[in-house]
Amino acid sequence: MSNDVEQLLRSHGVQITAQRLAIMRAVSLRPHVTADELTDDVRARIGTISRQAVYDTLGVLVDKNLIRRIQPAGSPARFEDRVADNHHHLICRGCGNTFDIDCAVGTVPCLTAADDHGFEIDEAEVVYWGRCPSCLKATSVKTKKLTPTKEQR
């Protein structure tokens, strides 16, 4: 994997550093990771790295289209290495888990704007929101505990 990441960075004109390699690996291992989570992961892997170095590196990697930045409403920015397609995301309102969702219908950009205002549209960003099975189950259990049974009334 190390040689693959190094080659990918080189092919995009990005200088190879231990920090960049560690960040690329961390994003690959943990899709939809936040910058703070990345900082912790990279520190565990290579030792010290400043939060600013993480943010700077993320900026370079996003600019070079090596990683993708998404920022769902009310959430910190998240990063993933799935950049070769126009996919969407499904986010749990309870726990915040984020999942990739392939395009709903059609071809990139998946959706056609009713009025493109003269733009050449190359991407559509869709975020589906809901509750994951675990959070639904937890909510159901809480509701059952709060609802008195016939014997309790």
C-alpha positions in Angstrom: 0.0 0.0 0.0 2.9 2.4 0.8 4.2 2.3 -2.7 0.7 2.8 -4.1 0.1 5.9 -2.0 3.5 7.2 -2.9 2.9 6.7 -6.6 -0.5 8.3 -6.3 1.0 11.4 -4.6 3.8 11.6 -7.2 1.4 11.3 -10.1 -0.5 14.3 -8.8 2.6 16.4 -8.2 2.4 16.2 -4.4 5.6 16.0 -2.4 5.8 12.9 -0.4 6.1 13.4 3.4 5.5 11.1 6.4 2.6 13.3 7.4 0.9 13.1 3.9 1.4 9.4 3.7 -0.1 8.9 7.2 -3.1 11.1 6.4 -3.7 9.3 3.1 -3.6 5.9 4.9 -5.8 7.1 7.7 -8.5 8.5 5.3 -8.3 5.2 3.4 -8.8 3.1 6.5 -11.5 5.4 8.0 -13.8 6.9 5.4 -15.8 10.0 6.4 -13.3 10.9 9.1 -13.1 14.4 10.6 -9.9 16.4 10.8 -9.8 16.0 14.6 -10.1 12.2 14.3 -7.4 12.2 11.6 -5.1 14.2 13.9 -5.6 11.5 16.6 -5.1 8.7 14.1 -1.9 10.2 12.6 -0.4 11.0 16.0 -0.9 7.4 17.0 0.8 6.2 13.9 3.8 8.6 13.5 3.9 10.6 16.7 3.6 14.4 16.8 1.8 16.4 14.1 0.1 19.7 14.6 -3.5 20.2 13.9 -2.5 23.0 11.5 -0.3 20.5 9.5 -3.3 18.2 9.3 -5.6 20.9 8.0 -2.9 22.1 5.5 -2.3 18.6 4.2 -6.0 18.0 3.8 -6.3 21.2 1.8 -3.5 20.1 -0.5 -5.0 16.6 -0.9 -8.5 18.0 -1.6 -7.1 20.5 -4.1 -5.3 17.7 -6.0 -8.5 15.6 -6.0 -6.8 12.8 -4.0 -9.4 13.0 -1.3 -13.0 14.4 -1.1 -14.3 16.8 1.5 -17.9 16.7 2.5 -19.6 18.9 5.0 -23.2 17.8 5.9 -25.3 20.4 7.6 -24.5 20.7 11.3 -21.5 18.5 11.0 -17.7 19.1 10.8 -16.1 18.5 7.5 -15.4 14.9 6.7 -12.9 13.3 4.3 -12.9 10.2 2.2 -10.7 8.8 -0.6 -13.6 7.8 -2.9 -13.1 10.5 -5.5 -13.4 8.8 -8.8 -17.2 9.0 -8.9 -20.2 11.2 -8.0 -21.7 9.3 -5.1 -23.8 10.5 -2.2 -24.1 10.0 1.5 -26.6 8.6 4.0 -26.1 10.0 7.6 -27.7 8.8 10.8 -29.3 11.6 12.8 -28.7 9.6 16.0 -25.1 8.5 15.9 -23.7 10.4 12.9 -22.5 7.2 11.1 -22.1 8.1 7.4 -22.4 5.6 4.5 -21.7 5.9 0.8 -24.7 5.7 -1.5 -24.3 5.2 -5.2 -26.2 7.5 -7.5 -29.9 7.1 -7.2 -30.7 7.1 -11.0 -29.1 8.2 -14.2 -25.6 9.1 -15.0 -23.2 11.7 -13.5 -24.3 14.1 -12.2 -27.2 11.8 -11.2 -29.6 14.7 -11.1 -30.6 17.2 -13.8 -31.3 20.7 -12.6 -34.6 22.2 -13.8 -32.7 25.3 -14.7 -28.9 25.2 -14.9 -28.5 29.0 -15.2 -25.9 28.4 -17.9 -23.7 26.3 -15.7 -21.9 23.2 -16.9 -22.9 20.9 -14.0 -20.4 18.2 -13.2 -21.4 17.1 -9.8 -24.6 16.7 -7.7 -24.3 16.4 -3.9 -27.1 14.7 -2.2 -27.3 13.8 1.5 -29.9 11.4 2.8 -30.7 11.7 6.5 -32.4 9.2 8.7 -31.8 6.8 11.6 -29.7 3.7 11.3 -31.0 0.3 12.6 -29.1 0.6 15.8 -30.4 4.0 16.7 -33.9 3.0 15.7 -33.6 0.0 18.0 -32.3 2.1 20.9 -35.2 4.6 20.4 -37.7 1.8 20.4 -36.3 0.3 23.6 -36.4 3.8 25.3 -40.0 4.3 24.2 -41.0 0.8 25.5 -39.4 1.6 28.9 -41.3 5.0 29.1 -44.6 3.5 28.1 -46.3 1.9 31.2 -47.6 -1.6 30.8 -51.2 -2.4 31.8 -49.9 -3.9 35.1 -48.1 -0.6 35.9 -51.2 1.5 35.3 
